[in-house]
Amino acid sequence: MTQTSAADPHEPTELLPVKPQSAEFLIVTGMSGAGRSTAANALEDHGWYVVENLPPQLLGTLSELIVHASDKIPKLAVVMDVRSKALFADIREALHALDTRGIEYRVLFLDSSDDVLIRRFEQGRRPHPLQGGGRILDGITAERALLAELREQSTLVLDTSDYNVHGLATAITELFSEKGPVTLRLNVMSFGFKYGLPADANYVADVRFLPNPHWIPQLRPHTGLDPDVRDYVLVASGAEEFVTRFVHALEPVLAGYRKENKHYATIAVGCTGGKHRSVAIAEELSKRLAQQPRVTVTTSHRDLGRE
């Protein structure tokens, strides 16, 4: 972003960020029923100043707290509901205004599968705010279409389908409770293709080309966390080359994330059932990626324990 100097209208000068680097500004949004209130409570428990249900038109005004009172409010989170076309247009304009002024912010988008959202609304015995006279699914479909662009542009998409209230609070704590800035946090996740792709994956690696320990009777009951299964997978032809090349291919991606101020990414590693090969490879990838500069790595196994 540049601006023109008064002395020479053709000489660009760099526009410095307005917000002090020590302050944090987080916008929390996402699908209705995906856990915005739970996330807000968890953030508040860890020292964030949380403002809920803020109209997008006031986003710029509130951001002044970050600019002028960062010492008093070093961590500000705004929970926003954008379930109408008018509100979505307003938040798009508000975010553009923040970008123009050089105010740094992150957007956390909470999502869940349609089935989980339907179950949550049914258990709460309340309609979806956009369903009108139709079904809950009709409201979810309308909201998903409305928010597709915002989801795509978010800093972090967190799929809450497998979380209860306590699990989501724990996930928010792990993501946002550290003291000091985290340059880049990677979550390396194993999963089984037969259970579907992870909704929040930035990259997906398919390791079904490796021999399957499922067909070895003595290995079948164990998982990729077991040394015998891990060794079987990692010594297979192509395993070492795959891990090495995959990590190497991610290096410019990680550098680009830092440059674009992207703080989080999920690397998903899949095999058939998410029990053997993907688990072993995800663990090995985590070890290698943790050696990259300014990277924090966590490992999760989405489908471990499923039959």
C-alpha positions in Angstrom: 0.0 0.0 0.0 1.5 3.4 -1.0 0.6 7.0 -0.6 1.7 10.2 -2.5 3.9 12.8 -0.8 3.1 16.5 -0.9 6.5 17.4 -2.3 6.4 15.1 -5.3 3.0 13.7 -6.4 4.7 11.1 -8.4 7.0 9.8 -5.7 5.4 6.9 -3.7 6.2 6.4 -0.1 5.5 3.4 2.1 2.3 3.5 4.2 3.4 2.2 7.6 1.0 0.0 9.6 -1.3 2.0 11.9 -1.6 -0.8 14.6 1.3 -1.4 16.9 2.7 -4.9 16.4 2.2 -5.9 20.0 -1.6 -5.6 19.7 -3.9 -8.4 18.4 -7.2 -7.9 16.5 -9.3 -11.0 15.9 -12.6 -11.2 14.0 -14.7 -14.3 14.8 -17.4 -15.3 12.4 -18.8 -18.3 10.7 -21.9 -20.5 10.4 -24.7 -20.3 12.8 -24.5 -23.2 15.2 -20.7 -23.7 14.7 -19.8 -22.3 18.1 -19.2 -18.6 18.0 -20.4 -18.0 21.5 -18.3 -20.9 22.9 -15.2 -19.4 21.1 -16.0 -16.0 22.5 -16.2 -17.3 26.1 -12.9 -19.2 25.7 -11.1 -16.1 24.4 -12.5 -14.0 27.2 -11.2 -16.6 29.7 -7.7 -16.1 28.3 -7.5 -12.3 28.5 -9.1 -11.2 25.3 -11.5 -8.2 25.3 -14.5 -9.7 23.5 -17.3 -7.7 21.8 -20.2 -9.9 20.5 -22.7 -9.2 17.8 -21.0 -6.0 16.6 -22.6 -4.5 13.5 -20.0 -4.4 10.7 -20.5 -0.6 10.3 -18.9 -0.2 13.7 -15.8 -2.4 13.0 -13.7 0.5 11.9 -14.6 2.6 15.0 -13.8 -0.3 17.4 -10.5 -0.9 15.6 -9.4 2.5 17.0 -9.1 0.8 20.4 -6.3 -1.3 18.9 -4.6 1.8 17.3 -4.8 4.2 20.3 -5.2 1.9 23.4 -3.1 -1.2 22.6 -1.5 -0.9 26.0 -4.9 -1.2 27.7 -6.5 -3.6 25.3 -3.7 -5.7 23.8 -6.0 -8.4 22.6 -9.4 -7.5 21.0 -11.8 -10.1 19.6 -15.0 -9.1 17.7 -17.7 -11.7 17.1 -19.7 -10.9 14.0 -23.0 -12.3 12.7 -23.3 -11.7 8.9 -26.4 -13.7 8.1 -27.8 -11.3 5.5 -26.7 -9.9 2.2 -26.7 -6.4 3.6 -24.5 -7.3 6.6 -22.2 -9.3 4.3 -21.7 -6.3 2.0 -21.0 -4.1 5.1 -18.4 -6.5 6.5 -16.7 -6.7 3.2 -16.4 -2.9 3.1 -15.3 -2.8 6.7 -12.5 -5.3 6.1 -11.4 -3.4 3.0 -11.2 -0.2 5.1 -9.0 -1.9 7.7 -6.7 -3.1 4.9 -6.5 0.4 3.4 -5.6 1.9 6.8 -2.9 -0.8 7.3 -4.6 -2.2 10.5 -3.6 -5.8 10.9 -6.3 -8.3 11.8 -7.1 -12.0 11.6 -10.4 -13.7 10.8 -11.4 -16.9 12.5 -14.2 -18.7 10.6 -16.0 -21.4 12.5 -17.7 -24.1 10.3 -19.3 -27.5 10.8 -20.8 -30.1 8.5 -24.5 -29.8 7.5 -25.5 -32.9 9.5 -23.9 -31.6 12.7 -25.5 -28.1 12.3 -28.9 -29.7 11.7 -28.5 -31.8 14.9 -27.4 -28.8 17.0 -30.4 -26.8 15.9 -32.8 -29.7 16.5 -31.3 -30.3 19.9 -31.7 -26.7 20.8 -35.3 -26.7 19.4 -34.8 -23.5 17.5 -35.0 -22.7 13.8 -32.1 -21.6 11.6 -32.3 -17.8 11.3 -32.4 -18.0 7.4 -34.7 -21.0 7.0 -37.9 -18.9 6.8 -40.8 -21.3 6.2 -38.5 -24.0 4.9 -36.3 -26.6 6.6 -33.2 -26.1 8.7 -31.1 -27.4 5.8 -32.5 -24.7 3.6 -31.3 -22.0 6.0 -27.9 -23.7 6.3 -27.6 -23.9 2.5 -28.5 -20.2 2.1 -26.0 -19.1 4.8 -23.2 -21.3 3.4 -23.6 -19.7 0.0 -23.7 -16.2 1.5 -20.5 -16.8 3.5 -18.5 -18.7 0.9 -16.3 -15.7 0.0 -15.7 -14.7 3.6 -14.7 -18.3 4.4 -12.3 -18.4 1.6 -10.6 -15.2 2.7 -10.4 -16.1 6.4 -7.0 -16.5 8.1 -8.2 -19.7 9.8 -11.1 -22.0 9.2 -11.8 -24.2 12.2 -14.1 -27.2 11.6 -16.0 -27.8 14.9 -18.0 -30.9 13.7 -16.2 -33.2 16.0 -16.1 -30.9 19.0 -18.4 -30.6 22.0 -18.5 -27.3 24.0 -15.4 -28.3 26.0 -13.5 -29.6 23.0 -14.0 -26.4 21.1 -13.0 -24.3 24.1 -9.8 -26.4 24.4 -9.0 -25.9 20.7 -9.5 -22.1 21.0 -7.2 -22.1 24.0 -4.5 -23.9 22.1 -4.7 -21.5 19.2 -5.0 -18.2 21.0 -3.7 -18.3 24.5 0.1 -18.1 23.9 2.0 -15.1 25.1 3.7 -13.3 22.3 3.1 -13.7 18.6 3.2 -17.1 16.9 4.5 -16.7 13.4 3.0 -19.8 11.9 1.1 -22.7 13.5 0.7 -25.9 11.5 -1.7 -28.7 12.4 -0.7 -31.9 10.7 -3.8 -34.1 10.7 -4.3 -37.7 9.7 -7.6 -38.9 8.4 -9.4 -41.7 6.5 -10.7 -41.0 3.0 -13.7 -43.2 3.7 -14.9 -40.8 6.3 -14.6 -37.7 4.1 -12.1 -35.0 3.5 -11.4 -32.6 6.4 -13.3 -29.4 5.8 -10.5 -27.1 7.1 -7.6 -28.7 5.3 -5.3 -26.3 3.4 -3.3 -29.1 1.8 -4.2 -32.8 1.4 -1.7 -35.6 0.9 -2.8 -39.0 -0.2 -0.6 -41.9 1.1 -2.7 -44.8 -0.1 0.1 -45.6 -2.5 2.0 -47.1 0.4 1.6 -50.8 1.4 -1.4 -51.1 3.9 -0.5 -52.6 7.3 -4.2 -53.6 7.5 -3.3 -56.7 5.4 -0.6 -57.8 7.8 -2.4 -59.8 10.6 0.1 -58.9 13.4 -0.1 -55.2 12.5 -3.8 -54.9 11.8 -4.9 -54.3 15.5 -2.3 -51.6 16.0 -2.1 -48.0 14.8 0.5 -45.8 13.1 1.6 -44.7 16.6 2.9 -48.2 17.3 6.6 -48.6 16.5 6.1 -51.8 14.4 3.5 -50.1 12.2 5.4 -46.9 12.0 8.6 -48.8 10.9 6.6 -50.8 8.4 5.2 -47.7 6.8 8.3 -45.6 6.8 10.6 -48.2 5.3 8.2 -48.9 2.5 9.4 -48.0 -1.0 8.7 -44.4 -1.7 7.9 -43.3 1.8 11.1 -41.5 2.6 11.2 -39.8 -0.8 7.6 -38.7 -0.4 8.1 -37.2 3.1 11.3 -35.4 2.0 9.9 -34.0 -1.2 6.6 -33.0 0.5 8.4 -31.0 3.2 10.6 -29.4 0.6 7.6 -28.4 -1.5 6.0 -26.8 1.5 9.0 -24.5 2.2 8.0 -21.8 -0.3 4.4 -22.1 0.9 5.3 -21.5 4.5 7.4 -18.5 3.5 4.5 -17.1 1.5 2.2 -17.6 4.5 4.5 -15.6 6.7 4.7 -12.9 4.0 0.9 -12.7 3.8 0.5 -12.7 7.6 -1.3 -16.0 7.6 -0.9 -17.6 11.0 -2.5 -21.0 10.7 -2.6 -23.9 8.2 -3.8 -27.5 8.3 -1.9 -30.2 6.4 -4.1 -33.3 6.1 -2.6 -36.7 5.4 -5.1 -39.4 4.3 -5.2 -43.1 3.9 -8.2 -45.4 3.6 -9.3 -45.6 7.2 -7.0 -43.1 9.0 -5.5 -45.7 11.3 -2.1 -46.9 10.0 -0.3 -45.1 7.0 -1.7 -41.6 7.4 -1.0 -41.6 11.2 2.6 -42.8 10.7 3.3 -40.3 7.9 1.6 -37.4 9.8 3.8 -38.0 12.8 6.9 -38.1 10.6 5.9 -34.9 8.7 5.3 -33.2 12.0 8.8 -33.9 13.2 10.3 -32.6 9.9 8.1 -29.5 9.7 8.9 -28.6 13.4 12.5 -28.1 12.3 11.4 -25.3 10.0 12.2 -21.8 11.3 9.4 -19.9 13.1 7.0 -22.8 12.9 4.9 -24.4 15.7 3.5 -27.8 14.9 0.7 -29.8 16.4 -0.5 -33.2 15.4 -4.0 -34.6 15.4 -5.5 -37.9 14.3 -9.1 -37.3 13.3 -10.3 -40.9 12.6 -8.0 -42.8 15.0 -10.2 -45.2 17.0 -12.9 -45.6 14.4 -13.8 -49.0 13.2 
